[in-house]
Amino acid sequence: MTQVFTEDYDVIVIGAGHAGVEASLAASRMGCKTLLATINLEMLAFMPCNPSIGGSAKGIVVREIDALGGEMGRNIDKTYIQMKMLNTGKGPAVRALRAQADKALYAQTMKQTVEKQENLTLRQSMIEEILVEDGKVIGVRTATNQRFSAKAVIVTTGTALRGEIILGDLKYSSGPNNSLASVGLAENLKELGLEIGRFKTGTPPRVKASSINYEETEIQPGDSQPNHFSFLSKDEDYLQDQVPCWLTYTNEESHDIIKNNLDRAPMFTGIVKGVGPRYCPSIEDKIVRFSDKNRHQLFLEPEGRHTEEVYVQGLSTSLPEDVQKTLIHSIKGLEKAEMMRTGYAIEYDIVLPHQLRATLETKKISGLFTAGQTNGTSGYEEAAGQGLVAGINAARKVKGEEELILKRSDAYIGVMIDDLVTKGTLEPYRLLTSRAEYRLILRHDNADLRLTEIGRRVGLVDDERYQAFQIRKAQIDNELTRLEKIKIKPTKDTNKRVEAYGFKPLTDALTAKEMLRRPEMHYQDIVNFIGPAAEDLDSKVIELIETEVKYEGYINKALDQVAKMKRMEEKRIPSTIDWDAIDSIATEARQKFKQINPETIGQASRISGVNPADISILMVYLEGYNKARKG
């Protein structure tokens, strides 16, 4: 039957959470006529869980989004109430920025950005069906039976896909924060032949700020030294009037309350069916799994400047309301706290991510992309990173341009997507620095050096941003060259200053770079020997220069590994390959190859259950296979 469409688009994005916003902004900024459809306009870029952006690994993702031309970094820099650099006492590879957001202002500001964006239509509409002909997306159908055509569709439904909220023995259909669930679309994805999984996540209660006894808690202030997520934000705009968070702890009384009510906890009564997040467990799960611990940290995080709501981070729970209230009152500082919202768990459907290519397009249906929690991840930042990549690739597909695949050595976003499509996930996936084998070159301070050129190439980095990037890059390159060239000679005056630092006198000349490599030396110390750079360098440039010099040996080793892996990534595996025709590979490897259909030798080597012998056999087979095709 011929479809009759009421409106025509290039790209349609379903869902306006953090993935959907980035996907729609990217596609529209790249010149595609784009529709962003959401069940509820008030939920656009909403934070149903913690009111914060960034953190370990996640903060680096936000900087990567910004370097590529995405919006999350700029938006949080406009709407934060506190900014803090984490892991400052550790090495540069694990440092990351985290911001407390003004939750309402963050969503409102992002909504204004979307509303003003050229080529982008924002509409409150429930999408019930993705229309497909001959294995290709042709559009969508709404709950009101409107049909919109599209050459690409991106599904970013978050936790709304057949969502169900669980609270005590109560379970009902709902998206996050009691919004509508997307049920029809969930059924449609199954009908299209996609494998669907079921995950669970949760959120803690919110309490009233004026009912908290802060004298019983520990203050957690923000940083006075300027820091930003966006490379375009300016130090002079940094907020000094920041809102503190507060630290308290559970105690033995709290734990007893939970233990005495496990028979009413949905996690243990069988009501919860979905798999929950390993790295952000509910408080009842923590008490059972870590029974040796007599307390757990709780951070009291204000949800904004103009609200009394405070998020009790670390107390995620689906226990009944009366138990939650008793539990809160057992905690120091919260003895008289008013509970404004109860915590709850939410179960939702996901598209199992092994069905995706590294572009986030489904292998089964051309032009259908998925991103965010729909792919089994957790967290706003992971969602936004995927949304950006899906939006870029949907737009490039529509325009007939080469796809963008971020490698593991390019970005944490590349690590995440490769993990998802190569290994799949059995639980809500969270980015960790330990997941990245090249984390010393995937730092928060060099995201622009890694990715701005890519953002420029795909059309998301404008002239203003690119010019600022070129200036910064030139400053770094020039100063590194100067440090390499200038020699510090063993004169009497020089050795007097060298000895003042506790070093032995110099017997031979050495470069300023070699001197800076010494652990006790800092950039400013070297300037005392060789004089300042030709132009003023800001603290961020100086920090990057120090890191590049001090860790040069380790960085070069990582780059050598990247070069070796690049050769494996360049060895493509034809999509027509018959895995059953390859003799001698292990049965498990054959099964995994059939399931995932890796596109390169590099991807094949990272599949769990595949060993080096299987890869060697595959490479020998491909050599003969390719010769036969050419012949």
C-alpha positions, 0 to 999 in steps of 0.5 A, spaced: 500 500 500 502 506 498 503 511 504 500 518 504 505 522 508 502 529 511 509 532 512 516 530 509 523 530 513 530 528 512 531 525 519 526 524 525 528 523 532 524 520 537 525 522 544 527 528 546 532 526 552 539 528 552 541 523 546 535 526 542 537 533 543 544 532 541 542 527 535 537 532 532 541 538 533 547 535 529 542 533 524 539 540 523 546 543 523 548 539 518 543 541 513 538 536 514 530 538 515 529 534 522 523 533 526 524 532 534 518 528 536 517 527 544 511 525 548 512 531 553 515 537 551 516 539 558 521 533 559 526 535 553 533 534 556 530 533 563 534 530 568 530 524 571 535 522 576 541 526 579 542 533 577 549 533 575 553 533 569 560 529 568 564 525 573 569 520 572 570 518 565 563 522 563 566 529 564 571 527 559 565 525 554 562 532 555 568 535 553 568 530 547 561 532 545 563 539 546 569 538 541 565 535 536 560 541 536 555 538 540 551 542 545 551 539 552 558 542 555 555 549 553 549 548 556 551 546 563 556 551 563 550 556 562 546 553 568 551 550 573 550 551 580 557 548 582 563 546 578 568 541 581 574 537 578 575 530 581 581 526 582 586 532 582 590 528 587 591 522 581 594 522 574 592 526 569 588 520 565 583 520 570 581 527 572 574 529 570 570 535 571 563 534 574 558 540 575 551 540 579 546 543 575 540 547 576 535 542 573 530 546 571 534 551 568 538 546 564 532 543 561 529 550 559 535 553 556 536 547 552 529 547 550 530 554 548 536 552 544 532 547 540 526 551 539 531 557 535 535 552 531 534 552 524 532 546 520 529 543 526 522 542 528 520 540 535 513 537 536 509 533 542 507 527 539 507 520 540 510 515 535 507 509 535 510 505 528 517 506 524 515 505 517 519 500 513 519 498 506 524 493 502 528 493 509 529 501 509 526 506 513 521 511 510 518 514 515 513 514 522 506 514 524 504 517 530 498 515 535 494 520 532 495 516 525 499 522 522 505 519 517 511 523 516 516 521 511 524 520 513 530 518 510 533 516 517 530 515 523 533 515 530 530 512 536 532 515 543 526 513 547 530 513 554 527 509 559 520 510 556 520 504 552 514 500 555 517 503 562 514 501 568 515 504 575 516 500 581 514 502 588 513 497 594 508 492 591 506 497 586 507 497 579 504 501 573 506 503 566 510 509 566 516 513 563 520 517 568 517 522 573 510 519 571 510 521 564 507 517 559 510 510 557 511 508 550 508 502 549 506 501 541 513 503 539 516 497 543 511 492 540 513 495 533 521 494 534 519 487 536 515 486 530 521 489 525 525 483 528 529 487 533 532 483 539 529 486 545 532 486 552 529 489 559 533 493 564 532 497 570 534 503 573 532 507 579 532 514 583 532 516 590 528 520 594 528 528 594 527 532 601 526 539 603 532 543 604 529 547 609 528 541 613 535 538 613 540 539 619 546 541 615 550 542 622 550 534 622 553 534 615 559 535 612 560 541 607 562 539 599 564 546 596 565 547 589 572 549 586 574 557 586 579 556 580 575 556 574 574 550 570 569 549 564 566 543 560 566 547 553 572 550 550 568 556 548 567 558 555 571 564 558 574 564 565 571 571 567 564 568 566 566 563 572 561 563 578 564 564 584 557 564 588 556 557 588 551 552 591 555 547 596 553 540 596 553 536 603 555 529 605 552 524 610 552 517 611 547 511 612 548 507 619 547 501 623 540 503 624 539 505 617 541 498 615 537 494 620 531 498 617 532 496 610 534 488 612 527 488 616 524 490 610 527 486 605 520 482 604 517 488 602 523 490 597 521 489 590 528 487 588 528 481 592 520 479 592 520 478 584 517 484 582 523 487 579 525 483 573 529 487 569 537 487 570 539 493 574 546 497 574 552 494 577 555 501 578 549 505 581 546 499 585 540 501 590 541 502 597 537 495 599 542 492 594 548 495 597 546 493 604 545 486 602 552 485 597 556 489 602 554 487 608 561 488 612 560 495 611 557 499 617 555 505 613 555 508 606 556 515 603 550 520 601 551 526 598 545 531 599 545 535 592 541 541 591 536 541 584 537 548 583 537 555 586 530 556 586 527 550 589 527 546 595 528 539 592 535 536 594 537 529 591 539 524 596 545 521 592 546 514 594 540 512 596 536 510 590 531 505 592 524 502 590 522 500 598 515 502 600 514 509 601 513 508 609 519 505 609 523 510 605 520 515 610 523 511 616 530 510 613 531 517 611 529 519 618 535 514 621 540 518 617 544 524 620 542 531 618 535 528 615 532 526 622 526 531 621 527 531 613 521 532 609 520 527 603 518 531 597 518 525 592 519 518 593 524 514 590 522 508 585 525 503 580 523 503 573 524 497 568 524 499 560 526 495 554 532 496 550 535 494 543 540 489 544 546 493 541 550 487 538 545 489 532 548 495 531 554 498 527 559 502 529 555 508 526 549 506 531 545 504 525 541 497 525 544 492 521 537 489 520 534 496 517 537 501 513 536 508 515 534 506 522 539 508 528 538 508 536 542 511 541 542 512 549 539 508 554 535 505 548 542 501 547 543 499 554 547 505 557 546 509 563 547 516 564 546 523 561 553 523 558 553 516 555 546 518 552 548 525 549 555 522 546 551 516 542 546 521 540 551 526 537 554 520 533 547 517 531 545 524 529 552 525 525 551 519 521 544 519 520 545 526 516 551 523 512 547 517 510 541 522 508 546 526 504 550 521 501 557 522 505 562 517 508 560 515 515 563 517 521 566 512 526 570 514 532 575 509 534 577 507 541 583 511 540 579 517 538 575 518 544 571 515 550 565 515 546 568 511 541 570 506 547 563 506 549 560 505 542 565 499 540 564 496 547 556 496 545 556 493 538 562 488 539 561 486 546 554 487 547 551 489 555 548 484 560 546 490 564 546 498 564 553 500 561 556 505 564 563 508 562 569 508 566 576 510 565 578 503 566 574 501 560 579 505 555 586 502 554 588 508 551 586 513 557 593 517 557 591 520 550 584 520 552 584 526 557 579 531 559 585 537 557 586 534 550 579 533 547 579 539 542 586 536 540 583 530 538 576 531 536 575 539 533 578 537 526 573 531 526 567 536 528 570 541 523 570 536 517 562 533 519 560 541 519 559 542 526 564 546 528 563 553 526 568 559 524 569 562 531 570 555 535 575 553 529 579 559 530 579 559 537 582 552 537 587 554 532 590 559 536 590 554 542 593 549 538 598 553 535 600 556 542 601 549 545 605 547 539 610 553 539 611 552 546 613 545 546 617 546 540 621 552 544 622 547 550 625 542 545 630 547 542 632 551 548 638 548 552 639 550 559 647 550 560 651 548 566 653 555 568 655 557 575 648 561 576 644 556 573 647 550 577 646 555 583 639 555 582 639 548 580 641 546 587 636 550 590 631 545 587 635 540 591 638 537 584 645 535 583 649 541 579 648 540 571 655 537 568 652 537 561 647 542 557 640 539 557 633 542 554 628 545 557 623 539 556 628 534 559 628 539 565 621 539 565 620 532 565 623 531 572 618 530 577 619 536 582 619 541 576 613 545 574 612 549 568 613 555 572 620 553 574 622 552 567 620 559 565 625 562 571 630 558 567 628 560 560 624 566 560 616 566 559 613 564 552 612 570 547 605 570 548 601 569 555 599 562 556 593 560 560 593 555 566 589 550 561 595 550 556 600 550 561 597 544 564 596 540 558 604 542 556 606 539 563 602 533 562 605 532 555 612 533 557 612 529 563 608 523 560 611 523 553 614 516 554 608 513 556 604 517 551 608 514 545 608 507 547 600 508 547 601 511 540 605 505 538 599 501 540 594 505 536 598 505 530 598 497 531 591 497 532 590 501 526 592 496 521 588 491 524 582 496 523 584 497 516 583 490 514 575 490 512 571 483 513 566 483 507 559 483 509 558 477 504 563 472 508 560 465 510 562 464 517 561 456 516 566 456 511 572 457 515 575 451 518 578 450 524 575 456 528 572 455 535 565 453 535 564 459 540 568 464 536 564 462 530 557 463 534 560 470 536 562 472 529 555 470 526 551 474 532 555 480 531 558 480 524 564 484 525 566 489 520 574 489 521 579 484 524 580 489 529 573 489 532 573 481 531 579 481 535 575 484 541 569 480 541 569 476 548 570 468 547 574 470 540 582 468 542 588 470 538 588 463 534 581 464 531 583 471 529 590 468 525 585 463 522 580 468 520 586 472 517 589 467 513 582 465 510 580 472 508 587 473 504 585 467 500 578 469 500 580 476 497 584 473 492 579 469 489 574 475 489 579 479 485 581 473 480 
